């Protein structure tokens, strides 16, 4: 198992990790999802000053964890440690946007979104509003 004890994530790293995790959850990282992550990094105020070179490191960490039996739990442990509660809904919104980016939500993405909702303690009503917004933004 990768040594996550020495890995120190910033709040922004946590957001990136969740977006990558959602994209990779169905084992098929689509271009639309990568474009969504890149545009979030370039346009959203929460990523102001973020070193985009960290994306490769965070991606590798997520992929390494996904290869482990308890990797998702380890990822959520890292995120719980580093993500301020005030960014929980932001994290969920970004995850929903990545999931919706390619126009389809498969079972693996839906399960991971449910797990993110639970781990980040997102109120069900707030989650529904966030999900509806993501759906509306990605209609064709």
C-alpha positions in Angstrom: 0.0 0.0 0.0 1.3 3.5 -0.8 2.7 5.4 2.2 0.1 8.1 2.7 1.4 9.1 6.1 4.0 11.4 4.6 1.6 12.8 2.0 0.3 16.2 3.0 -2.6 17.5 1.0 -3.8 21.0 0.7 -7.5 21.8 0.6 -7.1 22.4 -3.2 -5.3 19.0 -3.5 -8.4 17.4 -1.9 -10.7 18.9 -4.4 -8.5 17.8 -7.3 -8.3 14.2 -5.8 -12.0 13.9 -5.6 -12.5 15.1 -9.2 -9.9 12.6 -10.4 -11.4 9.9 -8.3 -14.9 10.4 -9.8 -13.3 10.5 -13.3 -11.4 7.3 -12.7 -14.2 5.5 -10.8 -15.6 3.8 -14.0 -12.0 2.9 -15.1 -12.5 5.1 -18.2 -11.2 8.7 -17.9 -13.0 10.6 -20.6 -11.7 13.7 -22.4 -14.8 15.7 -21.3 -14.0 14.9 -17.7 -10.4 16.0 -18.0 -11.5 19.2 -19.7 -13.9 19.8 -16.8 -11.1 19.4 -14.3 -8.8 21.6 -16.2 -11.4 24.4 -16.6 -12.2 24.2 -12.9 -8.5 24.6 -12.1 -8.1 27.5 -14.4 -11.4 29.4 -13.7 -12.6 28.8 -10.2 -11.5 31.2 -7.4 -10.9 28.2 -5.0 -8.0 27.2 -7.2 -6.4 30.7 -7.3 -2.7 30.3 -6.8 -2.8 26.5 -7.1 0.2 24.9 -8.6 -1.3 22.9 -11.5 1.9 20.8 -11.6 0.5 19.1 -8.5 -2.2 17.5 -10.5 0.1 14.7 -11.7 1.2 13.9 -8.2 -2.4 13.9 -6.9 -3.5 11.8 -9.9 -0.8 9.2 -9.2 -1.8 9.1 -5.5 -5.5 8.5 -6.4 -4.6 5.8 -9.0 -2.2 4.1 -6.5 -4.9 4.1 -3.8 -7.5 2.8 -6.2 -5.3 -0.3 -6.7 -5.5 -1.1 -3.0 -8.3 -3.0 -1.2 -8.9 -0.2 1.3 -7.7 2.6 -1.0 -10.9 4.5 -1.1 -11.1 4.6 2.7 -7.5 5.8 2.8 -8.3 8.5 0.3 -11.3 9.7 2.4 -9.0 9.7 5.4 -6.6 12.0 3.7 -9.5 14.3 2.6 -11.1 14.4 6.0 -7.7 15.5 7.5 -7.0 18.2 5.0 -10.3 19.5 3.6 -11.9 22.3 5.7 -15.6 21.6 6.3 -16.6 24.9 4.6 -15.4 23.3 1.3 -17.4 20.1 1.6 -20.2 21.3 -0.6 -17.7 22.8 -3.1 -16.0 19.4 -3.2 -19.3 17.6 -3.9 -20.3 20.1 -6.6 -17.0 19.7 -8.4 -17.3 15.9 -8.2 -20.9 16.1 -9.6 -19.7 18.4 -12.4 -17.0 15.9 -13.4 -19.4 13.0 -13.2 -21.9 14.8 -15.4 -19.3 16.2 -17.9 -19.5 13.4 -20.4 -23.3 13.2 -20.4 -23.6 9.8 -18.7 -23.5 8.7 -15.1 -22.7 5.0 -14.7 -23.1 2.8 -11.6 -19.5 3.3 -10.4 -19.7 7.1 -10.6 -23.1 7.1 -8.8 -21.8 4.8 -6.0 -18.7 7.1 -5.5 -20.9 10.2 -5.5 -23.0 8.6 -2.8 -19.9 7.7 -0.8 -18.6 11.3 -1.1 -22.0 12.6 0.1 -21.7 10.4 3.1 -18.0 11.0 3.9 -18.4 14.8 3.5 -21.7 14.8 5.5 -23.6 16.6 2.7 -27.2 17.2 3.7 -29.6 15.3 1.4 -31.5 18.4 0.3 -28.2 20.3 -0.4 -26.9 17.3 -2.3 -30.1 17.2 -4.4 -29.7 20.9 -5.3 -26.0 20.4 -6.2 -26.8 17.4 -8.3 -29.7 19.2 -10.1 -27.4 22.1 -10.9 -24.7 19.8 -12.3 -27.4 18.1 -14.5 -28.7 21.5 -15.7 -25.2 22.7 -16.6 -24.4 19.6 -18.6 -27.6 19.2 -20.7 -27.1 19.1 -24.4 
